[in-house]
Amino acid sequence: MMVVTPHVNAQYVVKKDFLINTLVSIIVILDGKLFGVKPVNQE
């Protein structure tokens, strides 16, 4: 069982959120280039 200190754990969470945000940004940019810029929720 690994013991994770709060400091290391906080760094991991920040990195994970940063990676997720980066991935989402890339997907949004690619989606805009491939399919044209569309409103997210179409009514």
C-alpha distance matrix in Angstrom:
0.0 3.8 6.6 9.6 12.9 15.6 17.8 15.7 14.8 18.6 19.5 17.5 19.2 22.5 22.3 21.4 24.4 26.6 25.9 26.7 29.8 30.9 30.6 32.5 35.2 35.6 35.9 38.5 40.4 40.5 41.5 44.3 45.6 45.5 46.8 48.6 47.5 47.5 46.7 43.3 44.6 47.8 50.0
3.8 0.0 3.8 6.2 9.7 12.6 14.4 12.1 11.6 15.4 16.1 14.3 16.4 19.5 19.2 18.8 21.8 23.7 23.3 24.4 27.3 28.3 28.3 30.4 32.8 33.3 34.0 36.4 38.2 38.5 39.7 42.3 43.5 43.7 45.1 46.7 45.6 45.8 44.9 41.7 43.2 46.6 48.9
6.6 3.8 0.0 3.8 6.5 9.6 11.7 10.1 9.9 13.5 14.7 13.7 15.6 18.5 18.8 18.8 21.5 23.4 23.6 24.7 27.3 28.5 29.0 30.8 33.0 33.9 34.8 36.9 38.7 39.3 40.5 42.9 44.3 44.8 46.1 47.4 46.0 46.2 45.1 42.0 43.4 46.9 49.2
9.6 6.2 3.8 0.0 3.8 6.5 8.2 6.5 6.2 9.8 10.9 10.2 12.1 14.8 15.3 15.6 18.1 19.9 20.4 21.6 24.0 25.2 26.0 27.8 29.8 30.8 31.9 33.8 35.6 36.4 37.7 39.8 41.3 42.0 43.3 44.4 42.9 43.2 42.1 39.0 40.6 44.2 46.5
12.9 9.7 6.5 3.8 0.0 3.8 5.4 5.4 6.1 8.6 10.1 10.7 12.4 14.4 15.5 16.5 18.4 20.0 21.2 22.6 24.4 25.8 27.0 28.6 30.3 31.7 33.0 34.6 36.2 37.5 38.8 40.6 42.2 43.2 44.4 45.2 43.5 43.8 42.6 39.7 41.4 45.0 47.3
15.6 12.6 9.6 6.5 3.8 0.0 3.8 5.6 5.0 5.9 8.6 9.8 10.4 12.2 14.1 15.1 16.3 18.1 19.8 20.9 22.3 24.1 25.6 26.8 28.3 30.1 31.4 32.7 34.4 35.9 37.0 38.7 40.5 41.6 42.7 43.2 41.2 41.5 40.1 37.2 38.8 42.5 44.7
17.8 14.4 11.7 8.2 5.4 3.8 0.0 3.8 5.4 5.2 6.4 8.8 10.1 10.8 12.5 14.3 15.6 16.6 18.5 20.2 21.3 22.6 24.5 26.0 27.1 28.8 30.4 31.7 33.1 34.7 36.1 37.6 39.2 40.6 41.8 42.2 40.3 40.9 39.6 37.0 38.9 42.6 44.9
15.7 12.1 10.1 6.5 5.4 5.6 3.8 0.0 3.8 5.4 5.1 6.2 8.7 9.9 10.6 12.2 14.3 15.3 16.4 18.4 20.0 21.0 22.5 24.3 25.7 26.9 28.5 30.2 31.5 32.8 34.4 36.1 37.5 38.6 40.1 40.8 39.1 39.8 38.8 36.1 38.1 41.7 44.3
14.8 11.6 9.9 6.2 6.1 5.0 5.4 3.8 0.0 3.8 5.4 5.1 6.3 8.7 9.9 10.5 12.4 14.2 15.3 16.5 18.4 19.9 21.1 22.6 24.3 25.8 27.0 28.6 30.3 31.5 32.7 34.6 36.2 37.2 38.4 39.2 37.4 37.8 36.6 33.7 35.5 39.1 41.5
18.6 15.4 13.5 9.8 8.6 5.9 5.2 5.4 3.8 0.0 3.8 5.4 5.1 6.2 8.6 9.8 10.7 12.3 14.2 15.4 16.5 18.3 20.0 21.1 22.5 24.4 25.8 26.9 28.6 30.2 31.4 32.9 34.7 36.0 37.1 37.5 35.5 35.9 34.6 31.9 33.7 37.4 39.8
19.5 16.1 14.7 10.9 10.1 8.6 6.4 5.1 5.4 3.8 0.0 3.8 5.5 5.1 6.1 8.5 10.0 10.5 12.2 14.2 15.3 16.3 18.3 19.9 21.0 22.5 24.3 25.7 26.9 28.4 30.0 31.5 32.9 34.3 35.7 36.2 34.4 35.2 34.2 31.7 33.9 37.4 40.1
17.5 14.3 13.7 10.2 10.7 9.8 8.8 6.2 5.1 5.4 3.8 0.0 3.8 5.5 5.1 6.0 8.6 9.8 10.5 12.2 14.1 15.2 16.4 18.3 19.8 21.0 22.4 24.2 25.6 26.8 28.2 30.1 31.5 32.6 34.0 34.8 33.2 33.8 33.0 30.3 32.4 35.9 38.6
19.2 16.4 15.6 12.1 12.4 10.4 10.1 8.7 6.3 5.1 5.5 3.8 0.0 3.8 5.5 5.0 6.1 8.5 9.9 10.5 12.2 14.1 15.3 16.4 18.2 19.9 21.0 22.4 24.2 25.7 26.7 28.4 30.3 31.3 32.3 33.0 31.2 31.5 30.3 27.5 29.4 33.0 35.5
22.5 19.5 18.5 14.8 14.4 12.2 10.8 9.9 8.7 6.2 5.1 5.5 3.8 0.0 3.8 5.4 5.2 6.1 8.6 9.9 10.5 12.2 14.2 15.3 16.4 18.3 19.9 21.0 22.4 24.2 25.5 26.8 28.6 30.1 31.2 31.5 29.5 30.2 29.1 26.6 28.8 32.4 35.1
22.3 19.2 18.8 15.3 15.5 14.1 12.5 10.6 9.9 8.6 6.1 5.1 5.5 3.8 0.0 3.8 5.5 5.0 6.1 8.6 9.8 10.4 12.2 14.2 15.2 16.4 18.2 19.8 20.9 22.4 24.0 25.6 26.9 28.2 29.8 30.3 28.7 29.7 29.1 26.6 29.1 32.5 35.5
21.4 18.8 18.8 15.6 16.5 15.1 14.3 12.2 10.5 9.8 8.5 6.0 5.0 5.4 3.8 0.0 3.8 5.4 5.1 6.2 8.6 9.8 10.6 12.3 14.2 15.4 16.5 18.3 20.0 21.0 22.3 24.2 25.8 26.7 28.0 28.9 27.4 28.0 27.3 24.5 26.8 30.2 33.0
24.4 21.8 21.5 18.1 18.4 16.3 15.6 14.3 12.4 10.7 10.0 8.6 6.1 5.2 5.5 3.8 0.0 3.8 5.5 5.1 6.1 8.5 9.8 10.5 12.2 14.2 15.3 16.3 18.2 19.9 20.8 22.3 24.3 25.5 26.4 26.9 25.0 25.5 24.5 21.8 24.1 27.6 30.3
26.6 23.7 23.4 19.9 20.0 18.1 16.6 15.3 14.2 12.3 10.5 9.8 8.5 6.1 5.0 5.4 3.8 0.0 3.8 5.5 5.1 6.1 8.6 9.9 10.5 12.3 14.2 15.3 16.4 18.3 19.7 21.0 22.6 24.1 25.4 25.7 23.9 25.0 24.4 22.1 24.8 28.1 31.2
25.9 23.3 23.6 20.4 21.2 19.8 18.5 16.4 15.3 14.2 12.2 10.5 9.9 8.6 6.1 5.1 5.5 3.8 0.0 3.8 5.5 5.0 6.1 8.6 9.8 10.5 12.2 14.2 15.3 16.4 18.0 19.8 21.1 22.2 23.8 24.6 23.3 24.4 24.2 21.8 24.6 27.7 30.9
26.7 24.4 24.7 21.6 22.6 20.9 20.2 18.4 16.5 15.4 14.2 12.2 10.5 9.9 8.6 6.2 5.1 5.5 3.8 0.0 3.8 5.4 5.1 6.1 8.6 9.9 10.5 12.2 14.2 15.3 16.2 18.2 20.0 20.8 21.9 22.8 21.3 21.9 21.4 18.7 21.2 24.5 27.5
29.8 27.3 27.3 24.0 24.4 22.3 21.3 20.0 18.4 16.5 15.3 14.1 12.2 10.5 9.8 8.6 6.1 5.1 5.5 3.8 0.0 3.8 5.5 5.1 6.1 8.6 9.9 10.5 12.2 14.2 15.1 16.4 18.4 19.8 20.7 21.0 19.1 19.9 19.3 17.0 19.8 23.1 26.2
30.9 28.3 28.5 25.2 25.8 24.1 22.6 21.0 19.9 18.3 16.3 15.2 14.1 12.2 10.4 9.8 8.5 6.1 5.0 5.4 3.8 0.0 3.8 5.4 5.1 6.2 8.6 9.9 10.6 12.2 14.0 15.3 16.6 18.2 19.7 20.1 18.7 20.1 20.2 18.3 21.5 24.4 27.8
30.6 28.3 29.0 26.0 27.0 25.6 24.5 22.5 21.1 20.0 18.3 16.4 15.3 14.2 12.2 10.6 9.8 8.6 6.1 5.1 5.5 3.8 0.0 3.8 5.4 5.1 6.1 8.6 9.9 10.5 12.0 14.1 15.3 16.2 17.7 18.7 17.8 19.0 19.3 17.1 20.2 22.9 26.3
32.5 30.4 30.8 27.8 28.6 26.8 26.0 24.3 22.6 21.1 19.9 18.3 16.4 15.3 14.2 12.3 10.5 9.9 8.6 6.1 5.1 5.4 3.8 0.0 3.8 5.5 5.1 6.1 8.6 9.9 10.3 12.1 14.2 15.1 15.9 16.6 15.2 15.9 15.8 13.5 16.5 19.4 22.8
35.2 32.8 33.0 29.8 30.3 28.3 27.1 25.7 24.3 22.5 21.0 19.8 18.2 16.4 15.2 14.2 12.2 10.5 9.8 8.6 6.1 5.1 5.4 3.8 0.0 3.8 5.5 5.1 6.1 8.6 9.7 10.5 12.4 14.2 15.2 15.2 13.6 15.1 15.4 13.9 17.3 20.0 23.5
35.6 33.3 33.9 30.8 31.7 30.1 28.8 26.9 25.8 24.4 22.5 21.0 19.9 18.3 16.4 15.4 14.2 12.3 10.5 9.9 8.6 6.2 5.1 5.5 3.8 0.0 3.8 5.5 5.1 6.1 8.4 9.8 10.6 12.0 13.9 14.5 13.9 15.8 16.9 15.5 19.0 21.2 24.9
35.9 34.0 34.8 31.9 33.0 31.4 30.4 28.5 27.0 25.8 24.3 22.4 21.0 19.9 18.2 16.5 15.3 14.2 12.2 10.5 9.9 8.6 6.1 5.1 5.5 3.8 0.0 3.8 5.5 5.1 5.9 8.4 9.9 10.3 11.6 12.8 12.4 13.6 14.7 12.9 16.3 18.4 22.0
38.5 36.4 36.9 33.8 34.6 32.7 31.7 30.2 28.6 26.9 25.7 24.2 22.4 21.0 19.8 18.3 16.3 15.3 14.2 12.2 10.5 9.9 8.6 6.1 5.1 5.5 3.8 0.0 3.8 5.5 5.0 6.1 8.6 9.9 10.4 10.6 9.3 10.5 11.4 10.1 13.8 15.9 19.5
40.4 38.2 38.7 35.6 36.2 34.4 33.1 31.5 30.3 28.6 26.9 25.6 24.2 22.4 20.9 20.0 18.2 16.4 15.3 14.2 12.2 10.6 9.9 8.6 6.1 5.1 5.5 3.8 0.0 3.8 5.4 5.1 6.3 8.6 10.1 9.8 9.1 11.6 13.3 12.9 16.6 18.3 22.0
40.5 38.5 39.3 36.4 37.5 35.9 34.7 32.8 31.5 30.2 28.4 26.8 25.7 24.2 22.4 21.0 19.9 18.3 16.4 15.3 14.2 12.2 10.5 9.9 8.6 6.1 5.1 5.5 3.8 0.0 3.8 5.4 5.1 6.0 8.3 9.4 10.0 12.3 14.6 14.0 17.6 18.8 22.6
41.5 39.7 40.5 37.7 38.8 37.0 36.1 34.4 32.7 31.4 30.0 28.2 26.7 25.5 24.0 22.3 20.8 19.7 18.0 16.2 15.1 14.0 12.0 10.3 9.7 8.4 5.9 5.0 5.4 3.8 0.0 3.8 5.5 5.2 5.8 7.2 7.7 9.2 11.5 10.8 14.2 15.2 18.9
44.3 42.3 42.9 39.8 40.6 38.7 37.6 36.1 34.6 32.9 31.5 30.1 28.4 26.8 25.6 24.2 22.3 21.0 19.8 18.2 16.4 15.3 14.1 12.1 10.5 9.8 8.4 6.1 5.1 5.4 3.8 0.0 3.8 5.6 5.6 4.8 4.7 7.4 10.1 10.6 14.2 14.9 18.6
45.6 43.5 44.3 41.3 42.2 40.5 39.2 37.5 36.2 34.7 32.9 31.5 30.3 28.6 26.9 25.8 24.3 22.6 21.1 20.0 18.4 16.6 15.3 14.2 12.4 10.6 9.9 8.6 6.3 5.1 5.5 3.8 0.0 3.8 5.9 5.6 7.3 10.5 13.6 14.4 17.8 18.1 21.8
45.5 43.7 44.8 42.0 43.2 41.6 40.6 38.6 37.2 36.0 34.3 32.6 31.3 30.1 28.2 26.7 25.5 24.1 22.2 20.8 19.8 18.2 16.2 15.1 14.2 12.0 10.3 9.9 8.6 6.0 5.2 5.6 3.8 0.0 3.8 5.9 8.7 10.9 14.2 14.5 17.6 17.5 21.1
46.8 45.1 46.1 43.3 44.4 42.7 41.8 40.1 38.4 37.1 35.7 34.0 32.3 31.2 29.8 28.0 26.4 25.4 23.8 21.9 20.7 19.7 17.7 15.9 15.2 13.9 11.6 10.4 10.1 8.3 5.8 5.6 5.9 3.8 0.0 3.8 6.7 7.9 11.3 12.0 14.6 14.1 17.6
48.6 46.7 47.4 44.4 45.2 43.2 42.2 40.8 39.2 37.5 36.2 34.8 33.0 31.5 30.3 28.9 26.9 25.7 24.6 22.8 21.0 20.1 18.7 16.6 15.2 14.5 12.8 10.6 9.8 9.4 7.2 4.8 5.6 5.9 3.8 0.0 3.8 6.2 9.9 11.6 14.4 13.8 17.3
47.5 45.6 46.0 42.9 43.5 41.2 40.3 39.1 37.4 35.5 34.4 33.2 31.2 29.5 28.7 27.4 25.0 23.9 23.3 21.3 19.1 18.7 17.8 15.2 13.6 13.9 12.4 9.3 9.1 10.0 7.7 4.7 7.3 8.7 6.7 3.8 0.0 3.8 6.9 9.0 12.0 12.1 15.5
47.5 45.8 46.2 43.2 43.8 41.5 40.9 39.8 37.8 35.9 35.2 33.8 31.5 30.2 29.7 28.0 25.5 25.0 24.4 21.9 19.9 20.1 19.0 15.9 15.1 15.8 13.6 10.5 11.6 12.3 9.2 7.4 10.5 10.9 7.9 6.2 3.8 0.0 3.8 6.2 8.6 8.3 11.7
46.7 44.9 45.1 42.1 42.6 40.1 39.6 38.8 36.6 34.6 34.2 33.0 30.3 29.1 29.1 27.3 24.5 24.4 24.2 21.4 19.3 20.2 19.3 15.8 15.4 16.9 14.7 11.4 13.3 14.6 11.5 10.1 13.6 14.2 11.3 9.9 6.9 3.8 0.0 3.8 5.7 6.3 9.5
43.3 41.7 42.0 39.0 39.7 37.2 37.0 36.1 33.7 31.9 31.7 30.3 27.5 26.6 26.6 24.5 21.8 22.1 21.8 18.7 17.0 18.3 17.1 13.5 13.9 15.5 12.9 10.1 12.9 14.0 10.8 10.6 14.4 14.5 12.0 11.6 9.0 6.2 3.8 0.0 3.8 6.2 9.6
44.6 43.2 43.4 40.6 41.4 38.8 38.9 38.1 35.5 33.7 33.9 32.4 29.4 28.8 29.1 26.8 24.1 24.8 24.6 21.2 19.8 21.5 20.2 16.5 17.3 19.0 16.3 13.8 16.6 17.6 14.2 14.2 17.8 17.6 14.6 14.4 12.0 8.6 5.7 3.8 0.0 3.8 6.4
47.8 46.6 46.9 44.2 45.0 42.5 42.6 41.7 39.1 37.4 37.4 35.9 33.0 32.4 32.5 30.2 27.6 28.1 27.7 24.5 23.1 24.4 22.9 19.4 20.0 21.2 18.4 15.9 18.3 18.8 15.2 14.9 18.1 17.5 14.1 13.8 12.1 8.3 6.3 6.2 3.8 0.0 3.8
50.0 48.9 49.2 46.5 47.3 44.7 44.9 44.3 41.5 39.8 40.1 38.6 35.5 35.1 35.5 33.0 30.3 31.2 30.9 27.5 26.2 27.8 26.3 22.8 23.5 24.9 22.0 19.5 22.0 22.6 18.9 18.6 21.8 21.1 17.6 17.3 15.5 11.7 9.5 9.6 6.4 3.8 0.0
